[in-house]
């Protein structure tokens, strides 16, 4: 699963709109859409803010916490 898919699924599981997440993470809705559709890879600062709003560890979004 891609980073964008993990962000989208977490956002949807919290019943958050894309607009809400973008506003709280201080990024544009268009940028968030590009992240969720895997068109761009967010910078560390943006990704950290997204993780905080979603209430998850950055490592969880990056899939570092799962065993392979």
Residue pairs with C-beta under 8 A, 6 or more apart in sequence:
1 9
1 63
2 38
3 35
3 38
3 41
3 42
3 61
3 62
3 63
4 35
4 36
4 37
4 38
5 36
5 38
6 60
6 61
6 63
7 35
7 36
7 50
7 54
7 61
8 36
10 54
10 56
10 61
11 18
11 21
11 36
11 54
14 54
14 55
16 53
16 54
18 29
18 32
18 33
18 36
19 29
21 32
21 50
21 53
21 54
22 28
22 29
22 31
22 32
24 49
24 53
25 32
25 46
25 49
25 50
25 52
25 53
26 49
27 42
27 46
27 49
27 50
31 40
31 42
31 46
32 50
34 40
35 41
35 42
35 46
35 50
42 50
47 58
47 61
47 62
48 58
50 61
51 57
51 58
51 60
51 61
54 61
57 65
59 65
